[in-house]
């Protein structure tokens, strides 16, 4: 008998910075300065309104289950966690149930760590908010030292009523260690790379059954490895998990991978429809363009965060099939097939960066994925932005301008070879070796590259058809710029990433 359709919405990397958060300093609002926004890969002051906007949209569609893929707040600060709980409680009142996994911005090992942020004050300058009593800022009008800025550790940083400790649906629930939800029952040992230090940490993974016949496998893919004898100066007790991801999982949390394999076997035997989620990607979304990227830019941040083929093989072998990830703020779909089996990773974009969207999964006779943009939200009143970031009526228009702005303000300055970055002013697409591109500035080409890289079809929507045709038909390219154009062509040929179906038997992805 065919099981009834089941729908779940998936939100990644909300990075909530609530401008009304309570830091114990009074009722003054705490927006982030525009000078921070213009150089950051994510925005801040709009994250509260867009999260509420998306949750209302989900509830209005009649969807009752929401997966949160980690990085829920700016950096896990208690003031932001409380603001998040208020927003989620509002959404629960409209019938939503939440299932979360932790991200690298939600907590830090079991010790926590100091956090520091600049906030705009009523006088138009900025104050420094920090949990570190030794932190200074000579340009700040005041320094506010408060424990409500400190990022917590495990289990303190795990939000309540989001699946970590219970099953609101009242059906099956378990962890890799059994049925006991207590943090003390979910400890595992992790050793420093030199073998001299061993610590015991909580793993927050769990399996939940939100509706009869549906299993959500929620993986805590944070890996906090203690430093050994030679701890880097100024660091805490643990290496940051940001660039560890699934390669570190294979080494330090192999028991989770074994449990995933067991869950997948039981799901098949019991006729459960299984979906798997974690904060970190399990496949490289740029596997077909990685060589060109390395030739042009060397070892980029995105390349350092690539999970690699060992992860693809190991997780394909578990039989989980389909995995949803966040972390990289991408909108992309990637498939791996090998002797071990197949694996599909659906990268869910952040609400705090272009293209600002969430996913809806429908389990019917297969797996249907719909990507819903949040760009139609009216731009909330608040911080005044300079230049091309000013005057946008919609959040989507603002984020597209922000993404283009970052190319010149951040990427060319920080990540591109100096000689290529210096050549961009005055250069055109024709100068890059593409006939017919005399009127298209090189900076525009690189901005298009970034929009396609992060947004996939959402980036394509913003590029005129005649320019897309030039990219797709580009031949005779100069050696220096051939890798860039090869990457653009690769992005334009990726698997469907807006509305598509995944065959649960083969993993084949087709546009819907």
N, C-alpha and C positions, 0 to 999 in steps of 0.2 A: 504494500500500500504506500502510495506517495505521501511523504511527510509535508505538513503545511509549510508555506513560505515563511522565512524568518529574516528580519531586517535588523541590521546594526549599523550605526554611524561610527566613523573613526576620525578622531581629531588628534593631530600631532603638534607638538611644540607650540603650545599656546603662549608660553613665556610671559605669563601675566605680570605686568607692572601696573598695579592698581593705583591710580593717582589719588584715591581717597584712603589709602592704607594708613593704619594707625601705628606710628612708630613711637607713641608715647610722648610726643613733643607738642601736643595740641592738635587742633582740628585743621590746620593749614594743609592745602593740597600739596602733593609732592610729584609734579611732573618731572620728567627727565629733560635736560637741556637739548635744544635743537642741535647744538654743536656735537653732542654725543650721537644723536640719531644720524647725522649726515655721514658719519664714518663707520657706522655699525652695520653688520649684515642683517640686522633685524630692527624693527621699530619698537617703541615702548609705550607711549602714551595712549595709543589707540587699542591696545590689546584687551583691556576690560570691555569696551564697547563691542569689539568684534566677537569676543567669546560669547557675550550675552546674545548678540545677533545670531550667531550660528546655533546656539542652543535653542533659541526660540524657533528658528527655522526647522530644526530637527523635530521638535515637539509638534509643530504645526503640520508636519508631514505624517504624523501618527507613528513615528518611530519611538520605541520605548527603551532601547538599549544603546549605550554610548561607550565606546572604547577610547581611553585616553592614553596616547602613546608616549607619555613621559615629557620631561621639560615643561611641567605644568605652570611653573612660575618663573620669574626672572632668575632667581638663584636659591629658591627654597627658604627665603627669609621668613620667619614666623609671621611678620606683618602681612606678607604676601600670601602665605598659606591660609591665614584667617580670611583674607579677602576672597581667595579661591573658594574656600568652604562656603562663604556666603552666596557666591554665584551658583555653586553647585546645588546648594540647598534650595535656592529659588527655582532651579530647573527640576529638582526632585518634586517640588510641589506641583509641577505640571506633568508629572508622571514619568520622568526619566530615571533610569537606573544606570550607574556608572561602574565600569571595569577598567582599572588602570594598571600600567606597568611603570616602574621608575625610570627616569632618565638621568643623565649626568649632571643636570642643573638642579635636580630635586634634593639631593643629599650628597654627603661626602663620607664614605666608609662608615665607621661607628663613632667617629670623633667629631665630625663637623669641621667647619673652618670659617675663618673671618671673611666677611664680604664688605665691600665699600662701593658706594654709588654717589654721584653728584645729583642734586635735586634743585630745581628752580625755586627761588624764594619770592616773597611778595614784592621785594624791592627790585626784582628783575635780574639779580645776580644769582649765584648758586651757593648752596650749603653742601657740606660733605657729611653724608650719613655713613657710619661705619660701626662695626662691632669691635674693631681693633683700637685699643686706647693709645697705641703708639703711632697711628696713622696721622699724617699731617697734610695740609693743602694750603699753602700761603695765598692762593687766589680765592679761597672760599671765604664768605662773610662770617660763617661760623662752622664749627665741626661738632656734629651731634654723635656722641658715642652711645650706642644702645645695643643691648643683646638681641633686640628684635631685628637686627640686620644679619645675625650670624646664621649661616647655612647649617642645618642640623645633620646628624648622622642617622644610621639605621638603629632602631625602627622608628625613631621620632619623626623623621621626615616623610613617612608614608601617610597619605591622607586617609581619613576615616570614611567608612561606608563606600568604598570603591573596590571591593573584592579582595583586598589584601588579607583580611582576617575573617571574612564571612561570605556567605552566599545569599544576597537579598532575595533571590528567586526560590530559595529553599530546596534546590535539587542537589545534584552531586557537586562536591567541592573537595579538593585534595591539594597537597603540595608534594614536592619530590621526597619528603620525609614521612608522609602519611597524612592523617586527618587533623592533627593537632595544630591549631593556628598560632599558638603562642610563639613569640620570637625565640625563646630559649630552646624550642623543639626544632628549630629550622637553622641550626648553626652548621657551618662547614669550615674546615681548616684551609688557610691559604698561606703559602710560604714566600719569602722574599726570593728574588732570583739567585742570590748567592747562598740560599739555604740556611741563613743564620737566624732568621726571625720568622716565627709562626704566629699568626693571629686567627681568631675564630670570629667569623662574621655571619650575619643573617642573610639567607637568600630569600627573596620575596616573591619567587615564582609560585604560581598556583594554576589549577585547572578548575574551571567553573562550568556548570550547565545552566545557562540562563533560561532555557526553554527545553521542553522534552526533545531529546534527539540532537541537540546542538551543544558542542563542546568548544569553549574558548580556552586555548592554551596560552597563558599569560606568563611571559618569561622575563625575569629580572636578569638582564644581560650586562649589568654593571659589574665590573671586575676591579676591585680595589686591592692592589698588591702592595704589601708592606715593603718599605725600603729595608735594606740590609745594613751592614756595617757603615757603608759610605752613603749617607743620606745627602742629597743635594742641599746646598746652603739655602736657607729661607723656605724650604719645603716643609710640608707636614709629615705625618708618619707614613703616608701612602702615596703611591704614584696615582696621578689623576686618571680616571677611566675614559676620558674624552676620546682618545685615539686608540684605546684598547679594543673595545667592542668584541665581536665574535671570535677573532683569532685568540684573544685571551681566554674566552670561554672554553675553547677546546682544551686549553692547557690547565686552567685553574678550576673550572667548574664542569668537568667531564661528566659528573654525576647528573647534571641537568640534561645534558645531551642524551645520556642513557635513558633517563626518565621520559624525555620527549619521544624516543623510539618506542618505549613501552606504551605510552599513551596512544601513539598512532596505531599500534597493533591492536590495542583494545578498542579503539574507535572503529576500526574496520570490522572487528569481530562482532561488536555490539550494534553496528549500523548507525553510529553517531556521525554527524557532519562536523568535521574538525576545521577550525581556523586558528592560526597561530600568530601571536603578536609579540614584538619586543621593540625597544627603543632604537636599536642599532640595525643597519641593513645586513642581510645575509648574502647578498650578491652585489657585484660591482655594476652599478647602473651605466658606467662608461667603459665597459670592457672592450667595446669595439672601437673606441676612440682614445684609449689610454696611451697607446704608443705615440699617437700624434700629440697628445697633451704633454707627454714627457719630453718629446722633441722640442716643443715650443717653450714650455714653462718649467721643465724639470720636475722635482718632487713637490707637488702642490699639497695644500692641506687636504683637498678632496682625495688625492691619491693616498696620502698617509692614512686616511680613514677607510680605505677600501678593504673589504673583508678577505679578498683573495680566493683562489681556487680551492684551497684546503677546506675552508669553511663551506663552500658550495658543495663539495663532495660529501663532507661529513653530514650536513643537514639534509641533502638529497637522500642519503642512505637511511635517515631516520624515518622517512616516509610521511613527514608532515604535509608535504605538498605545497601549500600556499602560506606565505608569511607576509605580514604587513609591518612596515618599519617607518620610523621618523628620523630624527637626528640631523640629517643633511639638508633638510628644508627643500627637498626635491619633489617634483611630480613626475614619476617615471615608473615603468613596468619592465622587469627583467626576468628572463627565463633561462634556466640551466638544465641541460639534459646530458647524462653520462651513463656509464655502466652501473653507477650506484643508484640511479633513479633520476627523477626530475624535481625541480624546485622553482617556484615563482616567487619573486619578491616585489611587492607593491609598495613603492615609496610614497608616503603621504606628506604633502607639503605643510609647512608651518602656517599658522594663522598670523604670524608676526612678520611675514616677508612675502614678496612676490612668489607665487600667484595667490596666496591666501585662499585655501580651499580645504574641504574635508571630503571624505569618501563615504558612500553608502554601499554596504554589502547586502545583497539579497541572495539568500539560499533558496532556490526553487528546484528546478530540474538540473541545475548546475550552480555556478557561482557568478553572479552578475555584480559588477562594480561600476558605480556612477560617481563622478567627481563633481562636486557642487562648489562653485566659486562664491567667495564672500565679498567680491569686489563691488557689488552693487550697494553695499552699505554706505549711507551718506557719511562723508567725512566729519567726524565729531569735532566740536569746537574745542579749542585748547591751545597748545603750543603753536606759535607762529613760526613757519619754516621759511628759509631763504630761497631765492632764485627759482629754479625749475621745480622745487618741491612745494611751492606756494600756490594757493588758489585752486586746488583740486576739489571738485564737489563730491567725488566718490573716493572711497578707500582704495578701490582698484586702480584708479588713475594716479593716486598718490604713490602706491606701491610700485607701479610701473616706472614712474619718474624716479623713485628712490633706487630701484634696481639699475636704471641707466646711469644715475648719478654716481653710484658706487664704482662704476668702471673707471672713471677718471679720478675720483676722490680717494679710492682705496686700492683697487686691484692693479692698475697700471703702476702705482707708486710702490706697492708692497710685494707683488707676486710676479710681475713681468720682468724679463731681462731689461736692463737699463737702456741698451741700444735700441731695442724694439719699441719700448715706451717712448723714447725720445724721437723716434721716427714718425709717430702717429700724427702729431699736428701737421697739417698740410698734405698728408697722404690721402689718397682716395682708393676705392676698390680697384680702379684701373691700375693704380700703382702697385697693388697687391697681385697684379697679373690676371685680372678678370676683365675681358673685353666688354665694353658697354657700361662700365662702372665709374665713368669719369666724374659723375655728379654726386657720388655717394662717399662721404667722408669715412676714413678708416675708423674713426671713433664710433661712428654709427654702426659699422660692421661689428665691432667688438661689443657694443651694447646689445646688438641682436644676438650675438653668440651667447652672452650672459642670460638673456631672456629665454632663449631656447634651452640652454643648459639647465636652468632652474625650473622653468615652467612647462617645457614640452609643448603641447598643443596650445596652452595659454600664451606662451611666447609667440608661437606662430601666428596667433590671432592679431598680434600687434605689428606684424611686419607686412608691408605692402606686397601684393602678389608679384609685381614686376621685380622687386628685390629678391624675393624668394626664388624666382625663376633664375636669376643670375647666380645665386648661390648653388642651386641644384645643378646648373649646367656649367659651372666654373671649370675651365680647362686652361692650360698654359700658365699655371700659377707660378709665381716666383718662389724660390727655395725658402726664403725666410717666412713667407706667409702661407705656404702650402699646408702646414699642419693646422692652422686656424680654420681654413676653409674645409679641410677634411673633417674636422670636428663638427662644424656646422652641418655638413652633409650627413654625418653620422647621426646627429640629433634629429634631423628631419626624417631619418629612416628607422627610428626606434619603434618598438612595439606600441600598440595603442595605450594611451595613458589617461584618457578622459572617461569615456564610457566603453566598457568592454566586458567580455565574458571569459572565464577560465574554465576549461573542461576539467572536472575533478578527477577524471580517469587518466588523462594524458598531460595535463598542464598546458595544453595549447591555448594561446590567447588570440581572441578575435574581436574586432571592433563590433560594438553593439549598436 
